[in-house]
Amino acid sequence: MDWSKIKTIFILTFLILDVYLLYQFMEIRDANKYEIISKASIDDKLKLDEIKINVELPKAPIKDQYLNGKPKMFENADTEKVNGEKRLVKNPSTTLQVILKEPIQLNEKFEPNELTTFIKDNVLFGEEYQFWEKDDEKKAIIYFQKYKGMPLYENISGMLTFYYNGENQIVSYDQTYLEGIGELKEKEEILAPLKAIETLHQKGVLKPDSKITKIELGYSTFIQLAASQVLTPTWRFVVDDEESLFVNAFEGRIIQFNTDENRDLE
């Protein structure tokens, strides 16, 4: 037996094994290094543009799921609790229109709690709506339906809209309601808010020298069907206490809401 040849084979074998293990080590090291650099780069880019995050970001991963629901068809039998002169566009209809018998006088500087009692006592499913905004141009006060405390953003099938006149009196309201809301599939990990912020920055939607003053999670319409819809978890970022920016929390796409529909920015 030629021991020198066997020795040479062993040496070559171990050398190949060492090279392979070194290669694997370098792959793992580079991957970890890239992850650290990637995370750091987000902070660096934000600092470079003087973009500040004035809220605490969640540290642990968050899981959520798609929802589905269908617009409620209001009928006369549903309006027994309503305190006002009811007027349906059709019977049944997905929009309940109510003209108040007695207008509600608003304070000069409106506060949402002015309508809390009225909504609770007179509006169907009133406890399932939360204040969104007061639109002085449309003379409207808008509320969004919520699910487990989380708002359904700009969902035309889940809104409560009060209308006021030139004397600052609420004279009517329209209501839509998404019923039978259910959870689809199991919960999955959603996009981290910092990653969503990075997307907003990369797309130029998050402007330099701005501040993120609020972050919350809600839902927006993902698929709109004739008789139902699918909702997706959606991050909302409030910038400078004024503008709201939205990101699909599963796909990471920026959502822009239009009058009739919402669309995703690639």
N, C-alpha and C positions, 0 to 999 in steps of 0.2 A: 504493500500500500504506500502510495506517494504522499507522505504527511505534509510535505511542502505545498502540494496542490490543495490539499484539504484545508490547510491553514490559510492559504490565499483566498479560497472560497468563503471561509468564515469571515475573514476580514472584509471582503467585498460585501458580504451579506449585511454585516453590522453597519458598514459604512452607508449602504443604501437605506437601511432602517433609520439610521441617525439623520440622514438628509431628509427622509420623509417626515420624521417627528419634528425636525427643525422647521420644515415647511408648514406643518400643521400649527406649530406654535406661533409662527409669524402671521399666519392667516387669522388666528384668534386674537392675537395682539393688535393687529391692524384694524380688525373689526371693532374691538373695544375702543381703540384710539379714535377711530372715525366717529363712533357714537358720542364720545366725549367732546370731540371737536364740533360735531354737528349741534349738540346741545349748547355749547358755548357760543357758537356762531349766531344763534338766535338772539341771545342776550346782547352780543356785541353789535349786531345790526340794529337792534332797537335803541341801544345806547348811542350809536352813531347818529341816528335820526332823532335823538332826544325824545323817544317815545317811552312814556312811563306807564307802568301797571300799578295803579293805586289800590288794588285789592289783592287779597291773598289767594293764590292759586291752590286748588286741591292737590294734595300730595299723593294720595292713593288713586289707583285706576278706578274709573267709574263705569258701571255697566248699565245698559238700558236696552229697550226693544222697540220695534215698530208697533204702532197701534192701528186699529181700524175702527170705523164708525160710519153712521149714515145720518143724513140730514133728517131732522124730525119734521113730520107733516102735521102742522097745527090744525086742529078742528075746533068747532065751537065748544065742544065739551071740555077742551083743555083750558079754556079762558075764564072759568068760573072764579078763579082767584084774582083775576086781573081787575084792578081798580081804574076803570076808564071806559071810554066809548070805543069798543073794539071794532076794528075794520080789517077784514081779511081781503087780500087781493083776489084769492080764489078760496074755495073750500073743498078739500083741504089745501094748505099752502105751506111752503117751507119758511115763509116770512110772516111773522105776526106783527101787524101794525096797530098801534094803540094811540088814540087821541085822548089826552087827559081831560077829565071833566073840570078839574081845577088846576091851572098852571102852577108849577113849583118855582117860587122865586129863589134865584141864586144870589149868593153874595158877590160883591164886586170882584173879589179875588177868590176864585173857585177852589174849594178843597174837596177831594173825593168823598170824605166822610159826610158831606151834605146830603148825599143820595143813599148812603148805606142803609138807613132804616127803610126808606121807600122801596129799595130793591129787595130787601129781605122780606118785607111784608106784602108786596104787591106784584113782583115780577116772578113769573114761573121759573123755577130752578135758580132763583136769584143768588143763592149762596155759591153757585158754581161759576160766577163771573168775577173778574177783577179789573180794576181801573187800568186803562192803557194811556189815553191822552185826551186833551181838550183841543179841538180843532176850531180856532176862531174864524177861519175862512169859510168853513162849511157850517159854522154854528152848530157843532156836534160834539158830544161827549161820548167817547168810545170805551167800551169794556170788552175784554176777551174772555171767552169761556176757558176754564182750566180743568186739568185732569190730575188728580192727586196733588193739587197745589201748583202744578206747572202749567203755564199759559199755552194756549193754542194760537200761535202767532198769525195774525192777518188771515184767519180762516173765515171765509164768508159764510160758512155754515155754523159758526159758533161765535156770534157777536151780538152785543147789545148796544144800540146807538140811540142816545137821547138827542133831541133837537130843541134848540131854544131860539126865542125871537129877539127882536131889537131891544126889548125891555129886560133882557136877561132872564126870561122865564122859560122853563121847559114846558113845551106844549104837547109833545108826542115822543114816541120811541118806536124803533123797529127791533125785532128780536129774531135771531136764528139760533138753532140748538143742534149740536151733534150728539145723537143718542146711541146707546148700545156700544159704547167705546170698549174695545177689548184689546188684549195684548197678543201680538203675533209672535210666535216662536219663543225661544228662551232669550234671556238677557245676554248681550254680548258687550265686550269692552268697547267703549266709544273713544273717539279722538280726544287726546288731551287738549285742554284749552290753550296751552302754550303753542302747540302745533297748529291749532286753528288761527291763533294770532299771527304766526309765521306766514300762513297762507294769505291772510289779509294784507300783510306787509309786502309780500312778494308780488301780489297782484296790484299793488299801488292803491288799495282801498283805504288802508290805514295810513294816514298822512303824517309826515314829520312834525315834530313838536306838538304831539297830541297826547292825551292821557286817557287810559282806559279806567273808567270810574265805577263800572259795575259789570259783573259777569253772572249770567244765569242760564239755566237749561230749561228748554220748553220743547214744543213740537210744532212742526209745520207740515203742510200738505206735500206728500211725496208722489202719490199717484191719485189722480182724480178720475173716478168712474161715474157713470150715469147716476147710480143709486147709492154709492158709497165712496169712501176714500181711505187711503193709507197714509198714516202720519209717520214722520221720522224724527228722532231726537235732533234738536237744533240748538246750537250755542248762540246766545245773544251777547254782544259786547257793546256796552254804552260808552261812547267816546265824548269826553268833555261834558258829561251830564246832559248831552243834547242828542247826538246822532246814535242810532242803533244799527249795528252791523250783525249779519247772521251767517252762520256756517253750518252746513249739514254735518252733524256729529258722527256720522258713519262714513260718509264718502269724502268729507273734507272740502266740499265745494261751497263757494260763496253763493248765498241766496239773495236775490234782489226781488222784492215784492213789487208787482205792478198793480194797477187798478183791478184788472180782471183775473190775473193769474200771477204765479211766481215762477221765476226761472233761475237756473243755476248758471254761474259763471264758470267756464272751464278754467 
